[in-house]
Amino acid sequence: MRILNGTEMWNAVTLTEVMDAVEDAYAIHKSGRYTMPDRFCAARGGDLMLYMPCFLDSFIGTKMLAEFPDNPKKGFPYLSGLMILNEAETGQPAAVMDGGTLTAMRTGAVSGVALRYLAPEACTSAGLVGCGTQGLHQLLYACAVRPLTDLYLYDLHVPDPGPFCDRLREKLHACGINRGIRFHFCRDARSLAEQSEILISATQATDPVYPDDEALLKGKCLIAIGSWKPDRRELPDAVWKLCRFAYTELPYACEESGDLAIPLASGLLSPDRVRYMEDLIQDTKEGRPHEQADTRCFKSVGMGIFDARCAQLICEKARQKRIGAEIAWDS
């Protein structure tokens, strides 16, 4: 069984390889060659334990995450956990890796894939609301798929953006993205949106993070990655007045995410306008691109199949490169 820490996981793969694995996960999901039970949550007060199993042809992946909101005050990450891979034929353990790192890698890659298919290729500016670990990886993959030169940042709870910018610069350099990128810290989400072609939100907001202003949001490509609970939302109503379609991963997102459930319940968003990224990818590759409005949006809630497929990639690449510790598993 191979044991991998976060640094070893990053050393095993490239950003492009992880995004390609996410695209493959979409294709597997569309084919039906998987078994993916609903995500199970166990709660005590505000603390959550999340369990996400998924059976693929050759591996079984199970991610276990601890989401403890008070952890940052105690000097621990908000999100931590483990990813376990088992051989599909025998169930024998194959690998254990850092679940928090995997979540950051694959969630950033999911948005990177969405930008591949929704964002104009010439985009040079992106705005991020929510300067945490998830936000950092959102921008990392965004810089990998579009020639971004200006990044606009806003976070109500981060008075000093310097450490965030330093970490992102280090990550960009480590991933071979060495073009000059300018960082701008904005006083509010309006000024961020005014200057950004791509808008990314990675927050736990209960109310929309952008002003409900059609003129402000027209022509933007929006990626909403946070606030995945039914009573939370990051996107204002104006988004659904501007977009032709709402893209997401699977029908359950319409129940789990307030960004979709609330406008669907009000009638602002109709069910026929909810589309799935796997269809967009396949149709585009087969020469049938979807007709889009100038404003485009992807709302992600995640799927266990992303974790399983990306963990499989990381395990295979780590074995090839002899990265990580290989230990004997006594039965």
N, C-alpha and C positions, 0 to 999 in steps of 0.2 A: 504494500500500500504506500502511495506517495503522499507526503506531507508538504504543503506549500504555504508559505507566508505571503503577505501582500506584495513585498518587493519581488519575490521570486515569481509570482503570478504576472506582474508587469513585465519582467524580463523574459518571460516565455513567449509573449505574443506582441503583435503590433496593433495599432488602432484599426487599421484596415481589416486585419484578420478577424478582430472581434465584431466589427460591423458586418462583415460577410457572414459570420456565424449567426448573427441576429437575422439577417435575410434568410439564411437557411432554416432557422427556427420558424419563421413565418411560413416558409414553403412546407415544412413538416406539419405545422398546424393546419394548413389548408388541405393537405393530403389525408389527414386523419390518422397518421401512423404514430400515435402517441396515446398515453393515458395520463390525464392531468386532473386529479381531484381538485375541488375548490380549495382555495387557501383557507387554512384554519387559524383562527386567532384565539388566544387565551389571554384574558385581561385580569389584572389586579390593580384597582384604582386607575391611574393613568398609564401604567406600564403594560406593554404588550409583548407577547411572544407569538411570533408568526411562523407557521410551518407550511412549506410549499413543496410537495413531492411531484415528480413527473417521470413517467416511464418512456424512454426512447428505445429504438431498436437494439442498441448495444449497451446503453448505460441507463441506470436509474439515478436521478439527481434529487436530493432533498436539501432544501435550504432552510435553516433555522435562524431566525433573526430576533434579537431583543431590541425593542424600541422603547427606550426609557427617557422621557422628556427632561428629567432633572439631571441626567448624567453630565452634561457640559459644566454645570455648576460644581460637580464633584471631580472634574478633571478627566472624565471618561467620554468616549464618543456617544453621540445620541443613538447611533445605530451600530450594532455589532452582531457577530454570529458566526456560524459555520456552514460550509457547503460540503455535503458528503456525496461521493459518487460510489455506486455499487455496480458490479457487472450484471447486465440484464439477464444473462442465461443462468447464473448461479446465485446471484444476490450477494456474492462476496465483496467486501469493501475494496475499492480500487484507489480512492484518493480522499483526502480531507484538505480543505483549503479555507482561507479567510472569507467568511460570508459577507462581511462589510465591504471588503475590497471588490469581491465579485459583483455585489449590488451596484457599486459606483461604476465599475467598468461596463457592465451590461446596460445599465440605465442610460449612461452617457451614449453608448452605442445605439440604443433604441432611438434616441433623439437624432443622432447622427444619420441614421438610415432615413428617418422622416425628412430631414433636411436634404438628403440626396434627391428625394423625389418631389419635394414641395417648394424648396427655396430656390429662387432664381440663381443661376450659376455665378453671376457677377456680383453677388452681395459682398460688401466689404465692411459692414457694420452689424453688430449684434448687441442687444441689451439683455442683461440678466437681473431679474428681481429675485433675491435670495442668495446671499453670498456664503453658502455653507459648502459642505463636502459634495453634495449632489450638484450644486450650481457650478462648482469648479470643473467637475467632469463633463457637465453639459457644454461648457465653453471649450474644453479641450477637444472634444469630438467635433464641435461646430467649426473650430479652426482647422481641423483635419479635412473637412469636406467642402469648405468655402474659403476663398482668399481674404479672410477677415484681417483688417488692419486697425480697426477701432472697436474697442469693447467698452460698453457703458454699463455701470454697476449701480445698483441701489439695494440697500438693505436697511430697514428701519432700526434693526437691532445691532448693526455693525458700524460704530462711529469712526473706526479707523480701518480703511480698506487695504492698508499697506501689506499686512501679513497675507491676506488673500491673494493679492496681486503677485507677491513674491512666490507663493506656492505654485500659482498657475504658471508663472514664467519658468520655474524649475521643471514643472511637468511638461510644458511645451518643448523645452530644450531637450529633455530626456527622450521625448517621442520624435525628435528630429524636426520640429517645427521652429525654425530659427529666424523667420522673417520678423522685421520690426513691427511690433504690435503696441498700440497706444492704449492706455487705460484711462477712463474718465469716471469719476465718482459723482453721481447725480444727486441733487437735493430731493428729488421725488420721482415717482414712476412716470409722471407726465413728461418731464424733461427727458427722461430716458427714452420713452417711446417716440418723442419728436425726432430723435437723432439716430434711431436704430431701424434697420430694415428687417432684422430678425429679432423677435421678442421671445425670451425664454423665462419662464417662471418656475422656481423650485422652492416652494414655501409650504407652510402649514396654515395658510390664511383661511379664515372662515368667510371672508368677503372678498370680492374682486380686487385684484392688486392694481389694475389699470383703471383710469377714468372711463365712464360709460359714454364715450365720445366717438362717433363713427368717423368723423373727419380725422381724428388723431390716429385711429387704428387702420384706416383704409390702406390697402396695399402692403400690409405687413404679413410676414410668415410667423405664426405664433406656435410655440411649443409649450404646453402646460404639463409639467411633470409632477407637481406636488398636489397637496390637498385632495387625497384620493377618497375621502369619506363622503357619504351622501349629503351631509350637512355643510360641506366645505366647498368653496369654489375660488378659482383664481381669475376666471374670465368674466368680463361684463357682458351684458346682453348685446351690446353693439357688435361683438364678434359674430354672433349668429345672424345678425341682419346683413353682414357683409360677406360672409363665407357662403360658397355654394354647398360645400359638404363639411361635415365634422368627421375627421378621421380618428380612429382608435384601433384597439387590438381585437376586441371580441365583444359580443353582445352584452356580457355581464357588466361591462364598463358603464352601460347606461343605467344600471342600478347602483353600482358601487360609487361612482363619481358624481358629486354634486354639479360639476361643470357640465355634465350631460343630463343628469336626472332632473335638475331644476328647470332648464329651458324646455326639456321634453314635456314636463308636467304642465308648464304654463302655455304650451303650444307655440312658443317662439321657435323651437326647433322641432321639425317633424321627423318621425322615424325613418322615412325614405331618404332623408339627407344624411343619415349616419352611415358612413362607409368604413371599410376595413383596410388597414394598411397592406395586408397580404394580397388583397385584390388589386390595389393600386400598383404594387410591385410587379405582380404577374402580368397584369394588363399592359403596363408600360413596357416591360421586356418583350412582350409579344406584339408590340406596335399599336396598342390601343390605349393611348394615354387618356386619362380622364379630363374632361373639360372643366377648367378651374376658373374661379373668379380671381381678381387681383389679390384678395385677402384669403389666406389659407391657414388652416389650423389642425394641429394634431394634439389630442389629449391622450396621455398614457396612464394606464393603471398597472401595467406590468403583467407578465405571465410566467409561471414556473418553467415553461418550456424554454424561455430565454436563458434562465439560470442553468438549466441542465445542458443545453447545447453549448453555451459559452464555457461552462466548466469542463465539458468534454474536450473542447478545443484546447483549453489551457493545460489539461492533463496530458493530452497527446503531445503537444509541443514541448512541455516540460520533460517528458520522457525522452523525446528526440534530442533535446539539448542537455539532458542529464542535469536538470535543475530540480532542486528540492531534495528532501531526504526520503529514501526508499527503506521501509521497514518490513520485517517479516510479520505476517498476521497469523498468530497461533490460534487454531480452531479447537 
